[in-house]
């Protein structure tokens, strides 16, 4: 194996352009510096010596010899900086993962990486994906009013979007703005007529205002469209409970639990 290189070749693992397209850098490392010492301070490891090994034969040897090549020989006193260490508590996605893919791993990521969204929104004020993502972030953080404004901005760019219409309806429903919620869900159905999510939510909405026959009709339509959509069956259980038919309600809820692999 080659000794660590003292050549002018560099590799900045924190640089956005490098992260987006690292392959020319990898080639240069393989050709000129197959064992390259990186800047430990830039990686939040001040005082540690960190090396990048780029040739296949060397990598294979290292992976098959953990006794010789082990991070335990390095300093353990210095931990990565909080910025580089920050990860989503639910899915463990890191900031570096987010910067590489531009996609979040779970809803909690929206709150964890909310700061990363701000420059994105400034750069792309009419990007509906960015606006909808910002709305989800605000919802996750409990900022319903801010989320509503982002969804409205997204729909102003493209009114024929199913997702923000449904989510906007959910926000209205949470605030008991029944008629606004109804209008949003009906608009979502105009965009996607087979939306079992919108049908089920309309069923719940009618449960809230006491229109049990209307609720039953929406749940029936949703189940006919997609028998595997769990929320429709759970809503039907809530309907039975509203009619004080607790035996049927319990049986239906338990069916959803026992056959959870079928439902989604």
C-alpha positions as CSV (number, residue, x, y, z in Angstrom):
1,X,0.0,0.0,0.0
2,X,1.2,3.5,-0.8
3,X,2.3,5.9,1.9
4,X,0.2,9.0,2.7
5,X,0.5,11.5,-0.1
6,X,2.2,14.9,0.3
7,X,1.1,15.9,-3.2
8,X,-1.0,19.1,-3.9
9,X,-4.1,16.9,-4.5
10,X,-6.9,17.9,-2.1
11,X,-10.4,16.6,-1.4
12,X,-12.9,18.7,0.5
13,X,-15.7,16.4,1.7
14,X,-17.6,19.5,3.0
15,X,-17.7,21.3,-0.4
16,X,-21.1,21.3,-2.1
17,X,-19.8,21.0,-5.6
18,X,-17.4,18.2,-4.6
19,X,-20.3,16.3,-2.8
20,X,-22.6,16.7,-5.8
21,X,-20.0,15.3,-8.3
22,X,-17.0,13.7,-6.5
23,X,-16.0,11.3,-9.4
24,X,-13.3,13.5,-11.0
25,X,-11.8,14.0,-7.6
26,X,-11.8,10.3,-7.0
27,X,-10.0,9.7,-10.3
28,X,-7.3,12.3,-9.5
29,X,-6.8,10.8,-6.0
30,X,-6.5,7.3,-7.5
31,X,-3.9,8.5,-10.0
32,X,-1.9,10.9,-7.9
33,X,-2.7,10.4,-4.2
34,X,-4.2,6.9,-3.5
35,X,-3.7,7.5,0.3
36,X,-4.6,11.1,0.9
37,X,-4.5,12.8,4.3
38,X,-7.6,15.0,4.8
39,X,-8.0,18.1,6.9
40,X,-9.3,16.8,10.2
41,X,-10.3,20.3,11.4
42,X,-12.6,20.8,8.4
43,X,-14.3,17.6,9.3
44,X,-14.8,18.6,12.9
45,X,-11.9,16.3,14.1
46,X,-9.2,18.8,15.1
47,X,-6.1,16.9,16.2
48,X,-7.1,13.7,14.5
49,X,-5.3,12.3,11.4
50,X,-7.9,11.2,8.8
51,X,-7.0,9.4,5.5
52,X,-9.0,8.8,2.3
53,X,-8.0,5.6,0.5
54,X,-9.2,5.5,-3.1
55,X,-7.8,2.4,-4.9
56,X,-9.9,-0.7,-5.0
57,X,-7.0,-3.1,-4.0
58,X,-6.2,-0.9,-1.0
59,X,-9.8,-0.5,0.1
60,X,-10.3,-4.3,-0.1
61,X,-7.2,-4.9,2.0
62,X,-8.3,-2.4,4.7
63,X,-11.8,-3.9,4.9
64,X,-10.5,-7.4,5.4
65,X,-7.9,-6.4,8.0
66,X,-9.7,-4.5,10.8
67,X,-7.0,-5.5,13.3
68,X,-4.4,-3.4,11.5
69,X,-6.6,-0.7,10.1
70,X,-8.8,0.5,12.9
71,X,-10.1,3.9,14.0
72,X,-9.4,3.0,17.6
73,X,-5.8,4.0,17.0
74,X,-6.8,7.6,16.4
75,X,-7.8,10.2,18.9
76,X,-11.2,9.8,20.5
77,X,-11.0,13.0,22.5
78,X,-12.3,15.2,19.8
79,X,-15.9,14.7,18.7
80,X,-17.3,15.9,15.4
81,X,-18.7,19.4,15.5
82,X,-22.5,19.7,16.4
83,X,-23.2,20.9,12.8
84,X,-21.7,17.8,11.2
85,X,-23.0,15.6,13.9
86,X,-26.6,16.7,13.6
87,X,-28.9,13.9,12.5
88,X,-32.7,13.4,12.4
89,X,-33.7,11.7,15.7
90,X,-36.2,9.4,13.9
91,X,-34.5,8.2,10.7
92,X,-30.9,9.1,11.5
93,X,-30.4,11.1,8.3
94,X,-27.5,13.5,8.6
95,X,-27.0,16.9,7.2
96,X,-24.5,15.5,4.7
97,X,-27.1,12.9,3.6
98,X,-29.6,15.7,3.0
99,X,-27.1,17.8,1.1
100,X,-26.2,14.8,-1.1
101,X,-29.8,13.8,-2.1
102,X,-31.9,16.9,-1.5
103,X,-34.6,14.7,0.0
104,X,-35.7,14.0,3.5
105,X,-36.0,10.6,5.0
106,X,-39.0,11.1,7.3
107,X,-41.4,13.9,8.5
108,X,-39.1,14.7,11.5
109,X,-36.4,15.7,9.0
110,X,-38.4,18.8,8.1
111,X,-38.0,20.2,11.6
112,X,-34.4,19.0,12.0
113,X,-33.2,20.6,8.8
114,X,-35.5,23.6,8.7
115,X,-32.6,26.0,8.3
116,X,-31.5,24.3,5.0
117,X,-34.9,25.1,3.5
118,X,-34.7,28.9,4.0
119,X,-32.1,29.6,1.2
120,X,-33.9,27.1,-1.0
121,X,-37.1,29.0,-0.8
122,X,-35.4,32.3,-1.4
123,X,-33.6,30.9,-4.5
124,X,-36.8,29.3,-5.9
125,X,-39.8,31.3,-4.7
126,X,-42.1,29.5,-7.2
127,X,-40.9,26.0,-6.7
128,X,-43.9,24.1,-5.5
129,X,-41.8,21.2,-4.2
130,X,-39.8,23.6,-2.0
131,X,-43.0,25.4,-0.8
132,X,-44.8,22.1,0.1
133,X,-41.7,20.9,1.9
134,X,-41.6,24.1,3.9
135,X,-45.2,23.7,4.7
136,X,-44.6,20.2,6.0
137,X,-41.7,21.5,8.1
138,X,-43.9,24.2,9.7
139,X,-46.7,21.7,10.4
140,X,-44.2,19.4,12.1
141,X,-43.1,22.3,14.3
142,X,-46.7,23.1,15.1
143,X,-46.8,26.3,13.1
144,X,-50.2,25.7,11.4
145,X,-50.6,29.3,10.2
146,X,-47.2,29.4,8.5
147,X,-47.8,26.0,6.9
148,X,-51.2,27.3,5.5
149,X,-49.4,30.2,3.9
150,X,-46.9,28.0,2.2
151,X,-49.6,25.7,0.8
152,X,-51.5,28.7,-0.4
153,X,-48.4,30.1,-2.2
154,X,-47.8,26.6,-3.7
155,X,-51.4,26.4,-5.0
156,X,-51.1,29.9,-6.4
157,X,-48.3,28.6,-8.6
158,X,-50.2,25.4,-9.6
159,X,-53.8,25.1,-8.4
160,X,-54.1,21.5,-9.7
161,X,-52.0,19.8,-7.0
162,X,-53.6,17.0,-4.9
163,X,-51.1,17.0,-2.1
164,X,-51.3,20.6,-0.9
165,X,-55.1,20.6,-1.2
166,X,-55.4,17.6,1.1
167,X,-52.9,19.0,3.6
168,X,-54.5,22.4,3.6
169,X,-57.8,20.6,4.3
170,X,-56.2,18.8,7.2
171,X,-55.1,22.1,8.7
172,X,-58.6,23.5,8.3
173,X,-60.1,20.3,9.9
174,X,-57.7,20.6,12.8
175,X,-58.9,24.1,13.4
176,X,-62.6,23.0,13.0
177,X,-63.0,25.2,9.9
178,X,-65.4,22.6,8.5
179,X,-66.5,24.3,5.4
180,X,-63.0,25.3,4.3
181,X,-61.8,21.8,4.9
182,X,-64.7,20.4,2.9
183,X,-63.9,22.7,0.0
184,X,-60.2,21.7,0.0
185,X,-61.0,18.0,0.1
186,X,-63.6,18.3,-2.7
187,X,-61.0,20.3,-4.8
188,X,-58.5,17.4,-4.2
189,X,-61.1,15.0,-5.5
190,X,-61.5,17.1,-8.7
191,X,-57.7,16.8,-9.2
192,X,-57.6,13.0,-8.3
193,X,-61.1,11.5,-8.5
194,X,-59.9,8.2,-7.0
195,X,-58.3,9.8,-3.9
196,X,-59.2,7.5,-1.0
197,X,-57.4,9.9,1.3
198,X,-59.7,12.8,0.4
199,X,-62.8,10.5,0.5
200,X,-61.9,9.2,4.0
201,X,-61.2,12.7,5.3
202,X,-64.6,13.8,4.0
203,X,-66.1,10.9,5.9
204,X,-64.3,12.1,9.1
205,X,-65.5,15.7,8.5
206,X,-69.1,14.5,8.2
207,X,-68.7,12.6,11.5
208,X,-67.6,15.8,13.2
209,X,-70.6,17.7,12.1
210,X,-73.0,14.8,12.8
211,X,-73.9,14.0,9.2
212,X,-73.6,10.2,9.8
213,X,-75.3,9.2,6.5
214,X,-72.9,11.4,4.5
215,X,-70.0,10.0,6.5
216,X,-71.1,6.4,5.6
217,X,-71.4,7.3,2.0
218,X,-67.8,8.7,1.8
219,X,-66.3,5.7,3.7
220,X,-68.2,3.3,1.4
221,X,-66.8,5.1,-1.7
222,X,-63.2,5.0,-0.3
223,X,-63.5,1.2,0.6
224,X,-64.9,0.4,-2.8
225,X,-62.0,2.3,-4.5
226,X,-59.3,0.8,-2.3
227,X,-60.3,-2.0,0.2
228,X,-56.8,-1.9,1.7
229,X,-56.8,1.7,2.8
230,X,-56.9,1.3,6.6
231,X,-58.2,4.8,7.5
232,X,-61.5,4.1,5.7
233,X,-62.2,1.1,7.8
234,X,-61.1,2.8,11.0
235,X,-63.4,5.7,10.1
236,X,-66.2,3.2,9.7
237,X,-65.4,1.9,13.2
238,X,-65.7,5.5,14.4
239,X,-69.0,5.8,12.6
240,X,-70.3,2.7,14.5
241,X,-69.1,4.2,17.7
242,X,-71.0,7.4,17.0
243,X,-74.1,5.3,16.5
244,X,-73.3,3.7,19.9
245,X,-72.8,0.3,18.2
246,X,-69.6,-0.3,20.1
247,X,-69.6,-4.1,19.5
248,X,-69.3,-3.5,15.7
249,X,-66.9,-0.7,16.2
250,X,-64.6,-2.8,18.3
251,X,-64.8,-5.8,15.9
252,X,-63.9,-3.6,12.9
253,X,-61.0,-1.9,14.7
254,X,-59.6,-5.3,15.9
255,X,-59.9,-6.6,12.3
256,X,-57.6,-3.7,11.2
257,X,-55.1,-4.6,13.9
258,X,-55.1,-8.4,13.3
259,X,-54.8,-8.0,9.5
260,X,-52.5,-5.0,9.5
261,X,-50.3,-6.6,6.7
262,X,-53.3,-6.2,4.4
263,X,-54.1,-2.6,5.3
264,X,-52.0,0.4,4.7
